[in-house]
């Protein structure tokens, strides 16, 4: 699954697409989890513009065997403004 690349060659990934790695990562079918895992290399380099993008990246990382993904997500959300701020 690929979206049209942006001018800089990066693959587009909007908020509506965030559900894709989350849903595939939670599936018990190894083939579905492999789809989510395949998204991890792209999602690991993206700067999140919305918290759901962090959740999608963590789900893809988990599917790829990166077990620390949820810990990292928690730290980002709780100790930085990368997921947004209250101000």
ABEGO torsion letter per residue (X at the ends): XBBBBBAAGBBBBBAAAAAAAAAAAABABAAAAAAAAAAAAAAAABBBABAAAAAAAAAAAAAAGBAAAAAAAAAAAAABAAAEBAX
